[in-house]
Amino acid sequence: MTHWWQAGVIYQIYPRSFQDSDGDGIGDLAGIEARLDHCVALGVDAVWLSPIFPSPMADFGYDVADYCGIDPRFGTLADFDRLIAAAHARGLKLLLDFVPNHSSSQHPWFLESRASRDNPRRDWYIWRDPAPGGGPPNNWISDFGGSAWTWDDATGQYYLHAFLKEQPDLNWRNPAVRAAMMDVLRFWLARGVDGFRIDVLWHMVKAEGLPDNPPNPDYRPEMGEMHSLLQLHSTDQPEVHAIAAEMRAIADHYSTPGAERVLIGEIYLPVVRLMRYYGAAPGEGVHLPFNFQLIEAAWNARALSRLIADYEAALPAHGWPNWVLGNHDRARIASRVGPDQARVAAMLLLTLRGTPTLYYGDELGLEDVPIPPERVQDPRELREPGLGLGRDPVRTPMPWSAAPGAGFTTGAPWLPLNPDWRTRNVAAQAEDPNSMLRLHQALLALRRAYPALATGDFIGLEADGDILAYERRLGAERLVVVLNLGGWPARFDCEGPVRPLLSTLAGPSEVGHDAIRLRGHEGLVLLREG
Ligand code: TEU
């Protein structure tokens, strides 16, 4: 039996940047509700919202000060209830972002924890004395650069933070923390949410004794200081799997047939270690440990076909694949591979075997937007400027129309709009049959019309030169996908008769009896006949 989260497509919304409803230049829940019909017209099945909880916004919501509320900038719990009802009325699932590794330093738990060494919540976070010779307890580096430890003068100890000092790590070895956080999941599940994307799942448990991390032999300064060490002891500890299993049991408890509550793990690990997050047995891990390989891969046929084959081969019998092309942390696909190839990339994402996650704005071919220094917001850029680690360029407002503020806001947008917003916007692309938006709509419609594309088997056909070709099979239904990853014409020999269903390019495709001549940057979906 196929579940919704297997056949479906997930759409990530960055709430600050989707739609503003009150003119403050920041997107909000009422805005998202007003734009749900865009998600329906696009053809996605589920919407995942980056964090919407009360937050000082040191890391734009990934620093949560109250796990069971809504930040006033985004709205109220009543707005949230309206949003989820409106989503469900349209047949859309709604997923939230759960941030369990760390809270905000303004969370009441941390305020108590730092109040005194004997506070009952002291052990809810990770406090340590200085190293014997002075200085931080170990050599761990924050993801944003600098030591992962911050000194607290009042109580004379350091606390650990894998990210900003405003994001202290919770101590998941403390059963009280674990119980409180599991209750957070229940709170939202009871409110009707369809699942969670779990932030930095692989970070949640640290090695006993907190030993030093070893140096990274491949480190180069332009990678950012966080990569100077291997995160051997600070991440991916075996104990994390029991926590994932407990979360899964809770999600399953709230699931009904056709309405499974889904867990997605944000995990940046090599494939072999990633697989463990599916759980040792069915139902013991997350449904979808995010597969970020398309974000990190070299964009050529050989590399892509190798990683697809290796990933397929590594999947456990109970593991359903998934693919991600972009998110709020990484350069946009149109900037990574160029605007023409981005159309081919969209076809790849939406025709591979596995649940695709589509990042808002990528359906318009949005590129990274240059941010003038005086408008930089991202702490990662502010902490290590000039390395290109800043994430503002991929978080700019969704351009809806040629109206002032691109239809995103009647006020001043919190980040600059894409420079070409007057022409690159939803309204303009909806009118243009050759637009990126219309290509996404066509690809998503094709997935519904041909179930082989969503859930069929994957058979690699060719990875030669610029051509990547594969077949998707379900029963008698057989579709062939041929992608030209280069800018020049290329030929593919297709055994047996095929009929073209969709091209990434306008105009006629050259599909002969046996040979297909692809134009530069052309991708084709074909139906095998006979
Ligand atoms: O990201 C975690 C994370 O590991 C990424 O920052 C990763 O290091 C980076 O993409 C590698 O280039 C999550 C959220 O997605 C991010 O926005 C938060 O800042 C972070 O956790 C802390 O909560």
Residues whose N, C-alpha, C, O or C-beta is under 5 A from the ligand:
A	BS01	TEU	D59 Y62 F163 D199 V200 D329
